[in-house]
Amino acid sequence: MKMAVVLRDACADDSPRLLQWTNDSAVRRWSGDAACIDARTHAAWFQASLAHDNGNHVWIACAAGEPVGAVRIHVPSGVVSINVAGPQRGQGFGRAMLQAVEPLVAALGVRRIVADIARGNEASMRLFTSCGYKRPADGGSFLAWTKEVDPP
């Protein structure tokens, strides 16, 4: 079954939820830094992201009106991050979020989306492969999966 999500721009009220999702042990495991992010560091990053001062654009994915995850894209690098809330993982929300964000990213002028995926993160590798991203030939501890996106 295909999951339906609606992406909305993140707002200040989303900060605590996003910090909780970001500090989830499964997320930290694959992030490259297992340490939890403190509230002060997150607040500064999130405020800069809301203003796009750091190049980040953040959307909250909602299904049936409830938040199920977040998508972040850095402009102009095109680096994407998908974070599905713990209870919603494995239900197809990641795929729905990725497919929903691609046209938004293209509208921002990004022509190549890059997903830096840690070696061993099989769930993310399956997600990006299923959405048409190309697997790199080789790399270090992170692999950069890419996809070209068409302008709107």
C-alpha positions as a Markdown table, in Angstrom:
| # | Residue | x | y | z |
|---|---|---|---|---|
| 1 | Met | 0.0 | 0.0 | 0.0 |
| 2 | Lys | 1.3 | 3.4 | -1.0 |
| 3 | Met | 1.5 | 5.8 | 2.0 |
| 4 | Ala | 0.3 | 9.4 | 1.4 |
| 5 | Val | 2.1 | 12.3 | 3.0 |
| 6 | Val | 1.8 | 16.0 | 2.8 |
| 7 | Leu | 4.9 | 18.1 | 3.4 |
| 8 | Arg | 4.6 | 21.4 | 5.1 |
| 9 | Asp | 7.3 | 23.9 | 6.0 |
| 10 | Ala | 8.8 | 23.4 | 9.4 |
| 11 | Cys | 7.9 | 26.0 | 12.0 |
| 12 | Ala | 9.2 | 27.0 | 15.4 |
| 13 | Asp | 6.7 | 24.7 | 17.1 |
| 14 | Asp | 8.3 | 21.7 | 15.4 |
| 15 | Ser | 11.7 | 22.2 | 17.2 |
| 16 | Pro | 11.1 | 19.8 | 20.2 |
| 17 | Arg | 9.7 | 17.1 | 18.0 |
| 18 | Leu | 12.5 | 17.3 | 15.5 |
| 19 | Leu | 15.1 | 17.2 | 18.4 |
| 20 | Gln | 13.4 | 14.1 | 19.8 |
| 21 | Trp | 13.4 | 12.4 | 16.4 |
| 22 | Thr | 17.1 | 13.4 | 15.7 |
| 23 | Asn | 18.2 | 12.0 | 19.1 |
| 24 | Asp | 16.5 | 8.7 | 18.6 |
| 25 | Ser | 19.1 | 6.0 | 19.1 |
| 26 | Ala | 18.5 | 4.5 | 15.6 |
| 27 | Val | 19.0 | 7.9 | 14.0 |
| 28 | Arg | 22.2 | 8.6 | 15.9 |
| 29 | Arg | 23.5 | 5.2 | 15.1 |
| 30 | Trp | 23.7 | 6.0 | 11.3 |
| 31 | Ser | 24.4 | 9.7 | 11.6 |
| 32 | Gly | 28.2 | 9.4 | 11.9 |
| 33 | Asp | 28.1 | 10.9 | 15.4 |
| 34 | Ala | 26.3 | 8.7 | 18.0 |
| 35 | Ala | 26.3 | 11.5 | 20.6 |
| 36 | Cys | 22.9 | 13.1 | 21.2 |
| 37 | Ile | 22.5 | 16.7 | 20.1 |
| 38 | Asp | 21.9 | 19.1 | 23.0 |
| 39 | Ala | 18.9 | 21.4 | 23.0 |
| 40 | Arg | 21.0 | 24.6 | 22.7 |
| 41 | Thr | 22.9 | 23.4 | 19.6 |
| 42 | His | 19.7 | 22.1 | 18.1 |
| 43 | Ala | 17.8 | 25.4 | 18.7 |
| 44 | Ala | 20.6 | 27.4 | 17.0 |
| 45 | Trp | 20.7 | 25.1 | 14.0 |
| 46 | Phe | 16.9 | 25.0 | 13.7 |
| 47 | Gln | 16.5 | 28.7 | 13.9 |
| 48 | Ala | 19.1 | 29.1 | 11.1 |
| 49 | Ser | 17.3 | 26.4 | 9.1 |
| 50 | Leu | 14.0 | 28.1 | 9.4 |
| 51 | Ala | 15.5 | 31.3 | 8.1 |
| 52 | His | 17.5 | 29.3 | 5.5 |
| 53 | Asp | 20.7 | 31.1 | 6.8 |
| 54 | Asn | 22.6 | 27.8 | 6.7 |
| 55 | Gly | 21.2 | 26.7 | 3.3 |
| 56 | Asn | 18.8 | 24.1 | 4.9 |
| 57 | His | 15.2 | 23.8 | 4.0 |
| 58 | Val | 13.2 | 21.6 | 6.4 |
| 59 | Trp | 9.7 | 20.1 | 5.9 |
| 60 | Ile | 7.6 | 18.1 | 8.2 |
| 61 | Ala | 5.8 | 15.1 | 6.7 |
| 62 | Cys | 2.2 | 14.6 | 7.9 |
| 63 | Ala | -0.1 | 11.6 | 7.3 |
| 64 | Ala | -3.7 | 11.9 | 8.2 |
| 65 | Gly | -2.8 | 15.2 | 9.8 |
| 66 | Glu | -0.2 | 13.8 | 12.1 |
| 67 | Pro | 3.6 | 14.4 | 11.9 |
| 68 | Val | 5.4 | 11.2 | 10.8 |
| 69 | Gly | 8.9 | 12.6 | 9.9 |
| 70 | Ala | 11.0 | 15.3 | 8.5 |
| 71 | Val | 13.0 | 16.0 | 5.4 |
| 72 | Arg | 15.9 | 18.4 | 5.1 |
| 73 | Ile | 17.7 | 19.5 | 2.0 |
| 74 | His | 20.8 | 21.7 | 1.8 |
| 75 | Val | 20.9 | 24.2 | -1.1 |
| 76 | Pro | 22.9 | 24.3 | -3.2 |
| 77 | Ser | 24.7 | 21.0 | -2.4 |
| 78 | Gly | 21.5 | 18.9 | -2.7 |
| 79 | Val | 22.3 | 16.8 | 0.3 |
| 80 | Val | 19.1 | 15.3 | 1.7 |
| 81 | Ser | 18.2 | 13.9 | 5.0 |
| 82 | Ile | 15.1 | 11.8 | 5.8 |
| 83 | Asn | 14.0 | 11.1 | 9.3 |
| 84 | Val | 10.9 | 9.0 | 9.9 |
| 85 | Ala | 9.6 | 9.0 | 13.4 |
| 86 | Gly | 10.3 | 5.7 | 15.3 |
| 87 | Pro | 6.8 | 4.3 | 15.4 |
| 88 | Gln | 6.2 | 5.0 | 11.7 |
| 89 | Arg | 9.3 | 3.3 | 10.4 |
| 90 | Gly | 8.9 | 0.4 | 8.0 |
| 91 | Gln | 5.5 | 1.6 | 6.8 |
| 92 | Gly | 6.5 | 3.3 | 3.5 |
| 93 | Phe | 6.6 | 6.8 | 4.8 |
| 94 | Gly | 10.3 | 7.3 | 3.9 |
| 95 | Arg | 9.5 | 6.6 | 0.3 |
| 96 | Ala | 6.5 | 8.8 | 0.3 |
| 97 | Met | 8.5 | 11.6 | 1.9 |
| 98 | Leu | 11.3 | 11.3 | -0.6 |
| 99 | Gln | 9.0 | 11.3 | -3.6 |
| 100 | Ala | 7.1 | 14.3 | -2.2 |
| 101 | Val | 10.2 | 16.4 | -1.7 |
| 102 | Glu | 11.9 | 15.9 | -5.1 |
| 103 | Pro | 9.7 | 18.4 | -6.9 |
| 104 | Leu | 10.2 | 20.9 | -4.1 |
| 105 | Val | 13.9 | 20.5 | -4.3 |
| 106 | Ala | 13.9 | 20.9 | -8.1 |
| 107 | Ala | 11.9 | 24.2 | -7.6 |
| 108 | Leu | 14.7 | 25.4 | -5.4 |
| 109 | Gly | 17.1 | 25.0 | -8.3 |
| 110 | Val | 18.8 | 21.8 | -7.1 |
| 111 | Arg | 19.5 | 19.5 | -10.0 |
| 112 | Arg | 21.1 | 16.6 | -8.2 |
| 113 | Ile | 20.0 | 15.2 | -4.8 |
| 114 | Val | 22.6 | 13.5 | -2.8 |
| 115 | Ala | 22.0 | 11.1 | 0.1 |
| 116 | Asp | 25.1 | 10.3 | 2.2 |
| 117 | Ile | 24.3 | 6.9 | 3.6 |
| 118 | Ala | 26.5 | 5.1 | 6.1 |
| 119 | Arg | 27.8 | 1.7 | 5.0 |
| 120 | Gly | 25.5 | -0.9 | 6.6 |
| 121 | Asn | 22.4 | 1.2 | 6.7 |
| 122 | Glu | 20.5 | -1.3 | 4.5 |
| 123 | Ala | 17.1 | 0.3 | 5.1 |
| 124 | Ser | 18.2 | 3.7 | 3.7 |
| 125 | Met | 20.0 | 2.0 | 0.8 |
| 126 | Arg | 16.8 | 0.1 | -0.1 |
| 127 | Leu | 14.8 | 3.3 | 0.1 |
| 128 | Phe | 17.0 | 5.3 | -2.2 |
| 129 | Thr | 17.5 | 2.5 | -4.6 |
| 130 | Ser | 13.7 | 2.0 | -4.9 |
| 131 | Cys | 13.3 | 5.7 | -5.7 |
| 132 | Gly | 15.8 | 5.6 | -8.6 |
| 133 | Tyr | 19.0 | 6.8 | -6.9 |
| 134 | Lys | 22.2 | 5.6 | -8.2 |
| 135 | Arg | 24.6 | 3.7 | -6.0 |
| 136 | Pro | 28.2 | 4.8 | -6.0 |
| 137 | Ala | 30.9 | 2.4 | -7.1 |
| 138 | Asp | 32.8 | 2.8 | -3.8 |
| 139 | Gly | 33.5 | 5.2 | -1.0 |
| 140 | Gly | 34.5 | 5.7 | 2.6 |
| 141 | Ser | 32.3 | 5.1 | 5.5 |
| 142 | Phe | 29.5 | 7.0 | 3.8 |
| 143 | Leu | 28.3 | 6.4 | 0.3 |
| 144 | Ala | 26.8 | 9.3 | -1.8 |
| 145 | Trp | 23.7 | 8.0 | -3.6 |
| 146 | Thr | 22.5 | 10.5 | -6.3 |
| 147 | Lys | 19.6 | 11.3 | -8.5 |
| 148 | Glu | 19.1 | 13.9 | -11.1 |
| 149 | Val | 15.9 | 15.9 | -10.8 |
| 150 | Asp | 14.2 | 17.8 | -13.6 |
| 151 | Pro | 13.4 | 21.5 | -13.3 |
| 152 | Pro | 9.7 | 22.4 | -12.7 |
